[in-house]
């Protein structure tokens, strides 16, 4: 059994600050606690993998990794022997994290005496691609991704535009908190996939990577003030950096074997809808007012094309039925697909 290195998605690594305590990783962080980021700088460092957050002990848990780990170990893997994790600060730029991941792959392969397998969950998939861009001869035999935005996702724009709520009655991570993270834009649609659909005459033409588009459409941090000089400067740099990041990812060599597990059966928004001069990206599961031209089959956040896009690769695509995007990393059908891909 080859060693397996799992690259988790967002929020699956705890962030701890020696003064503020846990910024992420404990129950209180679902309902309150310090902001994940501010423009004053990032507080805290990555800690352990977050397997589960007990909400009502013994009754209800916020399961992030525990069920998947049990399924993998049930197939014969053993934590710290044949099953390993890449714990990282998910607020940082993907190209920087890719360098760290590549180094861990090298260390693990050297310690175990041969090539390894990698599993990328959700945003962990693009992270693996960044590692291949950083080190073109990684000792990796097989890459498996599940629900990975390898070509970006409109759902990321929805979170950046409206914020994100962890749970009912939980706190909302504001657009400003997201945008304060250097890696905030890491999963927005790639320049090739970024599309706009207009509902009125003269609408439909826009460039997602042009700061003028965000200001004109009052997206995200520009919702209230499109002329805020601080955000204009920050977002101009973020967008230019993300355009360069996609060029880096497009240059990453293909793995020896790539298996992409993709959710299907859910209408998924694939383009920003323009109406009355504003951007409309309501988020996963909210399709009222979305024209057919902006909808395709997928997992609610990603289409098969977005979840399997790796320049130069010929991925094996595994389709699984889902009821929402997170089913691609947290349901028995996803676990079965992952274990079959690793067999």
Secondary structure, DSSP 8 states (H G I E B T S, - for coil): ---EEEE--TT-EEEEETTTEEEESSHHHHH-SS-S-BTTB---EEEEE--EEEEETTTEEEESSHHHHHHHHHTT--BTTTEEEE---TTS-HHHHHHHHHHHHHHHHHHHTS-EEEEEETTHHHHHHHHHHH-TT--EEEEEEES--TT--HHHHHHHHH-EESSTT--EE-HHHHHTSTTTTTTS--TTT--EEESSTT-S---TTSHHHHHHTT-GGGSS-TT-HHHHHHHHHHHHHHHHHHHHHHTS---SSEEEEEEESEEEE-SEEEETTEEE---TT--TT--GGGEEEEBSS-BHHHHT--TT---EEEEEE-SSTTHHHHSHHHHHHHHHHH-
